[in-house]
Amino acid sequence: MSGLFSSSSQGVVGVDGISVQGARLPGKTTGNLFGVMGEYPQELANWTCTSQPADCSAVLAAGRAQAGQLIQFTTAGTWQPVAGVGSSNYDWTRTNKALSSEWDANPYGILPLLKGTWVADAGSNTLDWVPANGSITVASGIPAPGPGFPIDGVPTCVTMVRGNLYAADLAGRFWKRNGKYTPTQVPVADGGGKSLIHHVTGCAADTSGNFYLVDMWGVPGPPIPAGPKSTASTGSVVKLAKNGSATVLATGLNFPNGIALAADGSVYVSIGSTCPATGSPFPYCAQGGQIIRIPQS
């Protein structure tokens, strides 16, 4: 499994990540909003519209055009493509097999800066640099974690502190790129050395150099939503202070995912991220997807 959740059978999932350009640079935010579409167009190459509804051809054409695209939103409410990251990374995995257990791509997390955008691809397991001209460079690869879930690195998010790029992955690891192809793992542990992260899906950093990591569920193994082995409501948010100490800010969260920081220090996190907005009959989705605020003293 290379993507965030075995995406190859699900089709295109829409926008995976959004971020404001320059948001990590005080006084330099441009206001331009960027997003990245999941998957890759090659996945849809053999799909047909035989025995499908009348609008199938238009929908399929849109899916092929949009899958894996890094996009920029406009003030008019439209968007424009920047680079076909998913397509490029899928082709890359066909000749670079060390990082991914299958040919795959799933651009997921982004960090748009003034000169370009960093993309974490949860399928190819790479960190890509995409400058304004749309060229794509595989800058780093996230190594496989070994036995267990997931079997690949699956980077999900990127953030930056003092010019250094950091990333986290679904295997519960936090990385500092250090300008190298293979980044350096950074421990996120309590005072006894026990790791506080297990399956990270979101990360952010404040201007003081503190990191905030979203642990989507807190036990080893896949994200089972219901039953005796359910991992629902086991998620958390962990703060890694600039001095290296780590603390848990919130626990018992139901499949948290995205994260954003406010100027007053509050942390905003999406929960119920695997649920529809209005809820569903499944108990773990009864309240639907929500955004919560975690204040800091």
N, C-alpha and C positions, 0 to 999 in steps of 0.2 A: 504494500500500500504506500504509494508515493504522495498522493494528494492529501488534503486535510482530512477528508473522509471519503474514501474510495469513490472518487468523482467520475470515473470512466463510464459508469453505468447510469449516471444521473442526467447527463446533458449539461447544458450551460446553466450556471447558477446566478448570473447577473453580476452586479458590482460587489466585489469582495472587500475592498478597502477604499477609504476616502481620507484625504488630508489636505490642509491648507498650505500652500507654498510658503516656505520661509517661516512657518509657525514656531520653529525651534530657535529662531534668531531674533532676539529682542530688538524691536524697532525696525525690523526689516520684513515683516509680513507683507506680502503683496496683495493678499485677498484672493488670489487665484486658487480655485478648488480643483483638485485632481482626484481621479479615481482609477481603479483597475478592475477590469472584467475577468472573471474566472475562466479556467479551462483553456482550450486551444482549438483553432478552426479545423485542424486535421482530424479531430475527433468526429466531426460531422461530415467528413468527406463522402462517406458511403451511405449517409441517410437519404431516404427518398420520401416522396409524398404519396406513394401508392396507398389508396384506400384511406387517406387522411382528409380532414376538413378542407374547405376551399381556400382558407387563408394559409395553408401549410407552406406553400412555396415562398410567400413573402416572409413568413416567420423564420423559415429555415435559412433563407438568404441573409436575413438580419443576424441570425445566430452565427453564421459563418463569418460575417463581416466584423462582428463585435467581440467574438470569443478571444480572450487573452489580450485585449487591447488596453494599453495605458491611455487614458483619456483626460482631457481638460474641459471643464465645464465653462460656459460663457454666461455673461450677465443677462443674456436674452433667454436663458433657460434651456439652451441647447448644449451640445458637447461636440468636441472635435477630437479625432484620434491623434495620438502622439507617437506611439510605437507599438508594433505587434509583438509584445514580449512573450506571450504564450506560444505563438507560432515559432518564434526564434528559439525559445528554450526547449520546446518539444524536439525540434531538429537537432539541437545540441545534445539531448540525451541519447539520441540514436548512435552517436559516435563517442560519447563520454559516459560510460556505464558504471563508473566507480561510485557515484553518489545515489543513483536511483535504481530501485529494484525492477522498474519497468519503464518503458518509454512514456513519459508523462510530463505535463506542465500544468500549473495552477497558480498564476500570479495572485498573491493574497494580501500582503502588507506593503504599504508604500510610505516613503518620506520624501516629499518634493522640496528641494532646495532652490535657491535662486539660479543655479547653473545647471540643474538637472534633477533627476529623481532616482532614489534608491528603491528597488523592488525586491521583496522577499517572495520567492516562488516556492510554494509548498508542494509542487509536483516534481520539478527538476532538482529541488533542494539546493538552490543557488541564491546568491545575492547579486543582483544586476544593477549596473549603473547606466542610466539612460539620460544623456545630455539633451539640451534643447533641440538639437538637430535630429533626434529620434534614433540615433545609432545605439546599439545594445552591446554591452560588454559584460560577460560573466566575470565578476570581480572576485567572488569567493564561493566556496562550496562548503556546505554543512555536512560533516561526516555522519555515517550511520551510527546509532547508539548501541548496537549490539542486540542481544536477545530481548524480546518483549515487544510491547506496543508503543509507538509504531516501529516498524522495522527500518524505516528511513529517517533522515534528519528532520524533514518537514518544517523549515523555517516559516514562521507565521507573522512576524512583525519586525520592524526596524525603528530605531530611534538614534539620537545623536547627542553627545555631550562634549563640548570643547573640541569639536572637529573630529572626534572619534566615533565611528559607527558601531552600534551595538545591535544584536539581533537575539531573538529567543525562538525556541522551537517546540513542537508538539511532544517531543520526548522529555521535556522538562529541563532544558539546558539554556543557559544564558551565555552569550558570546560577545567578545570584543574583537573587532576585525583586525586592528593593529596594522592596517595596510597590507595584509597578507592574504593569500588565497585560502589557506586554512586558518580560521580564526582561533583565538585563545578562549577557553572556557573560563567563565567567572563564577565562583561559588555563590549560591544564594541559600545560606544555611542558618539555622539557629545557633545558639551558643554551644550546643553539644555537637555541632557538625552535621546535623540532620537536614537534608535538603527540604526547603519549604515550597518548592515548585515541582510539578509533576507533568502537566500538559498545558503549556503556555500558548495562549492565542492572541494576547494583546500586550503591548508594552508602550510606555511613555517615559519621558524624563523632564524634570523641571530645570530651571536655569541655575539652580544651586548644585546640580550634579546628582540628585537623587533619582532612582529609577522606581517605576511602578509596574508590576507584572500581574497579568490576569491569568490565574490558574483555573482552567475551564472545569476540570474535575480533579479531585484530590486523592485518587487511589490508582494503583497501577492497572493497566488494561484498557480496553476500548470503552467508549462512552455509552454504556448500556442505560437506556432511559427509564426502564421500569422493571419490576420483578425483584426477586431476592438479591440480585447482584447489581441493582440500580446504582448509578453514580450521580443521579440527579441531586441537586442541592448539596454537593460536596465541593463546590468551587470556592475560590478565595481571591483576594487581592493582596499581594505582598509588596512591601516597600523595602528596597535595597538602598540604604543610606550611602552617602558618598564616602563614609569611613569604612564601608564594607559590612556593617551589621545589617541584618535582615529581620523584619518583623511582619506579622500578619495584620493587615488593617481591617479585613472583613472576612468572615467565614460563612459557610452554609448557603452560598449563592447557587442558584439554579442555572447551570451552564452559562456562566458569564463569558463575554467575548471581547467586545471593543472597549476602549478606554480613552478618556480625554481629561486634561487637567484644566482647571479654571484659575484665573488670576488670584483668587483668594485662597488657593491651596486645596480647594475641594477636588475630589476625584469623582468623575462620572463614568459609570460602567453600564454596558448593556447586559441584561440578564434574560433568561428564557430565550436565548439566542437560537435555539433549534425549534422554537415554537412560532406559530402564526401570531400576528399582532393581536387578534381578537380572542385568542385562546382556542382550545380544542377539548374534546371529551377526555383526552388522556389526562390523568391527575397531575402529572408533572408540567403540563401545559395549560392548566386551568386558568391561570392569570395572563397567559400570552406573553409576548415579548415586552420588556419594559426597560427604562433607563432609570438608574438609581444614583443618588448622590451620597458620597462617603465624605463627611467633613473631617478635617484634620485640625487638631488643637494647635 
